[in-house]
Amino acid sequence: MWKSSMVLARPLPMALMLLFLATPVHTAGHTQTSTSSSTNNSTLTHTDSTTNNSTLTHTQTSTSSTNNSTLTHTDIHHLGVFLADLIHKLHITVVSVCVYYSQDGDMIYERLAWELVRKLVFVQPCDANQPHEPTFPCLAPQPRPSHASSWLHSCRRRSYADIRLTEADQTKVVEKVSVKRYRETRGEVKQVVVGPDLLPSDEVEAIQATWILASYSKATQRVVVQEVFTFNDSPRTLVEPLGEWRPTARYSSTSTSSLTLHHQPGVGPRDFQRHILTFAYFPYPPYIMESEICPSPSPPPPQEEDNDNDDDENTREQQHEHSGYLNTRCLPHRHSRQLGESVLDGYFVEVFNTLAQRLNFLYRFVLPSTKENYTFGMGRPDNYSGLVGMVYRKEADVILASLTISEERLEVLDFSVPMDHFVRNLYIRTAAVHSNVGWGTYVLSFNGDVWVMTVVLILVTSFTLWVIGRFEITMVPLEILSLKDIFFMFYSCLVQQGVPTTPDSLRGRAVFWMFWVSSVILYANYTALLTSYLTVSTQSPPFTTFAEAVASYPQWQIGIMTGTTTRETIKDAQGKPYQLLSSRLDADPSLIVENEAQGVAKLLKKNYAFLTENPIMKYNYDNCSIKVIHVNLFPSYGRLGYAKNLPYAGVLDKELSRLSDGGLLDRMKRHWWGRETPCEDESFTDLDFTHTATAFIILLGGSILALFFLILERVQWRRAVRNERVITKTFMEKKKLPPIHRHPKQHRRGNMSPL
């Protein structure tokens, strides 16, 4: 009877209420049996039966219930409104309700579920292994993207929670059930334990889990909300105050309530109380590297826990000044928060040592079982290998590596805030870069427009001076009377050579003076640009872009490192060069190397271009034997990998964001990467034959041209001599003059005429 009356009172969520009414409650077999026992204090047997009607049976054995644990209709109403407010705060869309109570369980379930439905919360049977999806679709659905961001759905992902209503003396047993359920669902289903006067257990189970414990006070009608965490290293629980709920003074079915939370649920504890986190790693300088304790005749003085990070940083800086490379430094002592015998250092180690001091946790490092698994891993369902596989198998909590997000990894990992940013470049051996002959060395100082304007300037001024000379023929020297002589005079000025004479008239000298000033300016600019151009290297790599590198196959081959997202990114990228490279990587597995060292060794021996991230190459292989081709492919943010739904991921991200916003991460990064090793500056090089070849070619060409003109003039002179002899002989015979005997040198001078 109360169901129909409430439906009439709240017609707004009619579709949801009809959906709830269609869900079987009594007919579905939701029954409870309560039995008293004097020997068993708190024994709970939870049995599920998955029949077509979703039959679920709860069998509970507990002590005799008292009047204090009996829930009235008002109490259930308060709990329903509180849970609805909490569910909305947690952004939960689907909940399952489980009742572990000595009182009438069916009645409590119905009324509690009804209160949740009235608050637009979708309710389903207890501990559904595969939660039923709501029948209503997402609002304004968008098409799913098909590239690298395909894992991002346009509609908000549905989230689930289990609500377990229990009595105070059954708290520990129900908490164990919640921990088991949390582990089975890998944290996908949130756990909420609620009931009158509940107290969190001191110990539950050494499993990584978290749940919300809500204690309802029947006297004050308030709910104290706490967040409970457990860790893999100890069954000891860690309790964080979360907030409080209280009803209004005058409560009715339509009244409001107040839920005050100190912080967002699911962030994590602010004090880990020296619990242990496990980090998966393999040596990957400078992110994380194996080190050693510095030899010392006497044991190092004890370090204050709060200041050991600063002391280590000062010691590293002093050692760095003498050692040159960061991976050759030693540590004065092992980090105080680190467990185990290994001595590790690096960028990530320094970051998490800082976080360990702030959040009060300890940490240990775990290596993959074999060196073949020294890879990041892709997280495919059929092959969870590398660091990703370690986290999936719960061998570690966090991956200490700079990972990029991929659709496969998102299935088993969560990711931290960005830790660094990098691009992929091509790396080749420097010996493959050759110097080009500077054919245009003496031409490239000026561009084509300047050369054209220079020629136009000579022609215009020559013609102008020639026109002026036609009007004042008596004042023009014979040496510059013709247009040809004027042109060569201006050319001599342009190349800063002397001229035999200059114009005598004022107008002619004005033209000459203006051209001379222009030629001085041009000559000064040309010599300055030529000097700077001669000092600039004209080295040319075999390719400068990614498309050119792919097109240079088979002379050049492009390879990548296994266990990274580069392979999948190339396969998903749009464009012919990417598809060609993807097909070649599939056809020739030898192009894929195991690590950077193998890739560097390969590129130094053959025409092999190694496509990899720039931070690692910059740190480990920053030498002059490797040339980087800045193609800047696939810009990505590097992030840490968290176990899926890690209960402490939120607080770790929060502290990492603080380090980033305060500039401490940038300081650590500069500290570890340091300054680049200076190589010989490629912008300046010795003046060799490749740069001056053009001058020799011009000189050779001028010599050949001069020889050609010499031969041409000689032939023309001999022809003129023969013609003159014929003319002279004819003239002497006609005048009947005696022959003239001359010295042989006169013939060579051409003095054949007797006149």
Long-range contacts (C-beta under 8 A, 24 or more apart in sequence): 3-110, 3-114, 6-114, 6-118, 6-253, 9-253, 10-118, 10-253, 13-117, 13-118, 13-120, 15-136, 16-117, 16-120, 16-122, 17-117, 17-118, 19-117, 19-122, 19-135, 20-113, 20-114, 20-117, 20-123, 23-123, 23-124, 23-125, 24-53, 24-54, 25-106, 25-109, 25-110, 25-113, 26-106, 27-53, 28-53, 28-54, 28-55, 28-56, 28-125, 29-53, 29-54, 29-55, 29-56, 29-57, 30-56, 30-105, 30-106, 30-109, 30-125, 30-126, 31-57, 31-58, 31-105, 31-106, 32-58, 32-59, 32-60, 32-99, 32-101, 32-104, 32-105, 32-106, 33-58, 33-59, 33-60, 34-60, 34-61, 34-62, 34-65, 34-102, 35-60, 35-61, 36-61, 36-62, 36-63, 36-64, 37-61, 37-62, 37-63, 41-169, 42-169, 42-170, 42-172, 42-173, 43-173, 44-100, 44-170, 44-173, 44-174, 44-177, 46-127, 46-177, 48-126, 48-127, 48-129, 50-129, 54-125, 54-128, 56-125, 56-126, 56-127, 58-98, 58-99, 58-100, 58-105, 58-126, 60-100, 60-101, 60-102, 60-170, 62-102, 62-167, 62-169, 62-170, 63-169, 64-102, 65-102, 65-103, 65-167, 68-196, 68-197, 68-218, 69-101, 69-102, 69-103, 69-167, 69-168, 69-196, 70-103, 71-101, 71-103, 71-108, 71-196, 73-111, 74-221, 74-251, 75-196, 75-216, 75-218, 75-221, 76-108, 76-111, 76-112, 76-115, 77-111, 77-115, 77-251, 77-253, 78-216, 78-221, 78-223, 78-247, 78-251, 79-112, 79-115, 79-165, 79-194, 79-216, 79-223, 80-111, 80-112, 80-114, 80-115, 80-116, 80-118, 80-119, 81-115, 81-119, 81-247, 81-257, 82-194, 82-214, 82-216, 82-223, 82-245, 82-257, 82-259, 83-112, 83-115, 83-116, 83-121, 83-163, 83-192, 83-194, 83-214, 84-115, 84-116, 84-118, 84-119, 84-121, 85-119, 85-245, 85-257, 85-259, 86-192, 86-212, 86-214, 86-225, 86-245, 86-259, 87-116, 87-119, 87-121, 87-161, 88-119, 88-121, 89-259, 89-261, 89-265, 90-159, 90-161, 90-190, 90-265, 90-266, 91-159, 92-121, 92-159, 92-160, 92-161, 92-190, 93-122, 93-134, 93-156, 93-158, 93-159, 93-160, 94-122, 94-124, 94-131, 94-132, 94-133, 94-134, 94-158, 94-159, 94-160, 94-161, 95-121, 95-122, 95-123, 95-124, 95-160, 95-161, 95-162, 95-163, 96-123, 96-124, 96-125, 96-126, 96-127, 96-128, 96-131, 96-160, 96-161, 96-162, 96-163, 97-123, 97-126, 97-163, 97-165, 98-126, 98-127, 98-162, 98-163, 98-164, 98-165, 99-126, 99-165, 100-164, 100-165, 100-166, 100-167, 100-170, 100-174, 101-165, 101-166, 101-167, 102-167, 108-165, 112-163, 112-165, 118-253, 126-162, 127-162, 127-181, 131-160, 131-189, 133-158, 134-158, 147-572, 147-574, 148-406, 148-569, 148-572, 150-407, 151-405, 151-407, 151-410, 159-190, 160-185, 160-188, 160-189, 160-190, 161-189, 161-190, 161-191, 161-192, 162-189, 162-190, 162-191, 162-192, 163-192, 163-194, 164-191, 164-192, 164-193, 164-194, 165-194, 165-195, 166-193, 166-194, 166-195, 166-198, 167-195, 167-196, 168-195, 168-196, 168-197, 168-198, 168-199, 171-195, 171-198, 171-199, 171-200, 171-201, 171-213, 172-201, 172-204, 175-200, 175-201, 175-204, 175-211, 175-213, 175-228, 176-204, 176-205, 178-209, 178-211, 179-204, 179-205, 179-207, 179-209, 179-211, 179-230, 182-207, 182-209, 182-210, 182-211, 183-207, 183-208, 183-209, 186-644, 186-645, 187-644, 187-645, 187-646, 187-647, 188-644, 188-645, 190-266, 194-223, 200-226, 200-228, 200-237, 200-239, 201-237, 202-236, 202-237, 203-235, 203-236, 203-237, 204-230, 204-235, 204-237, 205-230, 205-235, 206-230, 206-231, 206-232, 206-233, 206-234, 206-235, 207-232, 208-232, 208-394, 208-397, 208-643, 208-646, 208-647, 209-647, 210-266, 210-647, 212-242, 212-265, 213-239, 214-245, 220-246, 221-246, 221-247, 222-246, 222-247, 225-259, 225-261, 227-265, 227-269, 229-268, 229-269, 229-647, 229-648, 231-275, 231-276, 232-276, 232-278, 232-394, 232-397, 233-275, 233-276, 234-275, 238-269, 238-272, 238-273, 238-275, 240-269, 240-270, 264-650, 266-647, 266-650, 267-650, 267-651, 267-654, 268-647, 268-648, 268-649, 268-650, 268-651, 268-652, 269-359, 269-648, 269-651, 270-359, 270-651, 271-359, 271-360, 272-359, 272-360, 272-361, 272-648, 273-360, 274-360, 274-361, 274-362, 275-361, 275-362, 276-339, 276-361, 276-362, 276-363, 276-364, 277-361, 277-362, 277-363, 277-364, 277-397, 277-398, 277-648, 278-363, 278-364, 278-365, 278-366, 278-395, 278-396, 278-397, 278-398, 279-352, 279-363, 279-364, 279-365, 279-366, 279-396, 279-397, 279-398, 279-399, 279-400, 280-366, 280-368, 280-387, 280-390, 280-391, 280-395, 280-396, 280-398, 280-399, 280-400, 281-344, 281-348, 281-365, 281-366, 281-367, 281-387, 281-399, 281-400, 281-401, 282-367, 282-368, 282-374, 282-387, 284-401, 284-616, 285-326, 285-327, 285-346, 285-616, 285-619, 285-620, 286-326, 286-327, 286-346, 286-347, 286-619, 286-672, 286-673, 287-346, 287-347, 287-348, 287-400, 287-401, 287-402, 288-344, 288-345, 288-346, 288-347, 288-348, 288-349, 288-400, 288-401, 289-327, 289-344, 289-345, 289-346, 290-342, 290-343, 290-344, 291-329, 291-330, 291-331, 291-343, 291-344, 291-345, 292-330, 292-331, 292-343, 293-330, 293-331, 293-332, 293-333, 293-334, 293-343, 294-319, 294-330, 294-331, 294-332, 295-330, 296-332, 300-332, 300-333, 303-333, 303-336, 305-336, 305-357, 306-357, 308-333, 308-335, 308-336, 309-350, 309-353, 309-354, 309-357, 312-350, 313-350, 313-671, 316-671, 317-671, 320-674, 326-619, 326-672, 326-674, 327-620, 337-361, 337-362, 337-363, 338-362, 338-363, 338-364, 338-365, 339-363, 339-364, 340-364, 340-365, 346-672, 347-668, 347-669, 347-672, 348-400, 348-401, 348-419, 348-640, 349-400, 350-668, 350-671, 350-672, 351-419, 351-656, 351-659, 351-665, 351-668, 352-400, 354-659, 354-664, 355-652, 355-655, 355-656, 355-659, 358-655, 359-651, 359-652, 359-655, 365-400, 366-390, 366-395, 366-396, 374-595, 375-562, 375-563, 375-594, 376-401, 376-403, 376-563, 376-564, 377-409, 377-563, 378-406, 378-408, 378-409, 378-563, 378-565, 378-568, 379-406, 379-408, 379-409, 379-411, 379-412, 379-413, 380-408, 381-411, 384-412, 385-563, 386-563, 387-641, 388-412, 388-413, 388-641, 391-641, 391-642, 391-643, 394-643, 396-643, 397-642, 397-643, 397-646, 397-648, 398-640, 398-641, 398-642, 398-643, 398-646, 398-652, 399-640, 399-641, 399-642, 400-640, 401-640, 401-641, 402-613, 402-615, 402-638, 402-639, 402-640, 403-565, 403-638, 403-639, 403-640, 403-641, 404-564, 404-565, 404-636, 404-637, 404-638, 404-639, 405-639, 406-565, 406-568, 406-569, 408-568, 409-565, 409-641, 412-644, 413-641, 413-642, 413-643, 413-644, 414-641, 414-642, 414-643, 414-644, 414-645, 414-646, 414-649, 415-639, 415-640, 415-641, 415-642, 416-639, 416-640, 416-641, 416-642, 416-649, 416-652, 416-653, 416-656, 417-639, 417-653, 417-656, 417-657, 417-660, 418-637, 418-638, 418-639, 418-660, 419-637, 419-638, 419-639, 419-640, 419-656, 419-665, 420-615, 420-637, 420-638, 420-669, 421-635, 421-636, 421-637, 421-638, 422-613, 422-614, 422-615, 422-635, 422-636, 422-638, 423-613, 423-614, 423-632, 423-633, 423-634, 423-635, 423-636, 424-566, 424-611, 424-612, 424-613, 424-614, 424-631, 424-632, 424-633, 424-634, 425-611, 425-612, 425-614, 425-617, 425-628, 425-629, 425-630, 425-631, 425-632, 425-633, 426-546, 426-549, 426-558, 426-609, 426-610, 426-611, 426-628, 426-629, 426-631, 427-599, 427-600, 427-603, 427-609, 427-610, 427-611, 427-612, 427-617, 427-621, 427-626, 427-627, 427-628, 427-629, 428-541, 428-542, 428-556, 428-603, 428-607, 428-608, 428-609, 428-610, 428-626, 428-627, 428-629, 429-603, 429-604, 429-625, 429-626, 429-627, 430-624, 430-625, 430-626, 430-627, 431-625, 432-541, 432-542, 432-607, 432-627, 433-539, 433-540, 433-541, 433-542, 433-627, 434-539, 434-540, 435-537, 435-538, 435-539, 435-540, 435-685, 435-688, 435-690, 436-538, 436-539, 436-540, 436-690, 437-690, 437-693, 438-538, 438-690, 438-691, 438-692, 438-693, 438-694, 439-693, 439-694, 439-697, 440-694, 441-530, 441-533, 441-534, 441-691, 441-692, 441-693, 441-694, 441-695, 442-530, 442-694, 442-695, 442-698, 443-694, 444-533, 445-526, 445-529, 445-530, 445-533, 446-525, 446-526, 446-529, 454-494, 454-522, 457-515, 457-518, 458-487, 458-490, 458-491, 458-494, 459-487, 461-490, 461-511, 461-514, 461-515, 462-486, 462-487, 462-490, 464-511, 465-503, 465-508, 465-511, 465-512, 468-503, 468-505, 468-507, 468-508, 468-511, 469-503, 469-508, 472-505, 472-507, 472-508, 475-503, 475-504, 475-505, 475-508, 476-503, 476-504, 476-505, 476-508, 477-501, 477-502, 477-503, 477-504, 490-515, 490-519, 493-519, 494-519, 494-522, 494-523, 495-523, 496-520, 496-523, 534-687, 534-691, 534-692, 535-684, 535-685, 535-687, 536-683, 536-684, 536-685, 537-682, 537-683, 537-684, 537-685, 538-690, 538-691, 539-682, 539-685, 541-627, 541-629, 542-607, 543-629, 544-629, 545-631, 546-577, 546-631, 546-633, 547-577, 549-609, 549-629, 549-631, 550-577, 550-580, 550-581, 551-577, 553-580, 553-584, 555-607, 556-607, 556-608, 556-609, 557-584, 557-588, 557-591, 557-606, 557-607, 557-608, 557-609, 558-584, 558-591, 558-608, 558-609, 558-611, 559-585, 559-591, 559-592, 559-593, 559-599, 559-602, 559-608, 559-609, 559-610, 559-611, 560-585, 560-591, 560-592, 560-593, 560-610, 560-611, 560-612, 561-592, 561-593, 561-594, 561-595, 561-596, 561-599, 561-612, 562-592, 562-593, 562-594, 565-636, 566-611, 566-612, 566-634, 567-592, 569-634, 573-634, 596-620, 596-621, 600-626, 615-673, 618-673, 618-676, 619-672, 619-673, 622-676, 622-677, 623-677, 623-679, 624-679, 624-680, 717-750, 720-750, 721-747, 721-750, 721-752, 724-750, 724-752, 724-753, 725-752, 728-752, 728-753, 728-754
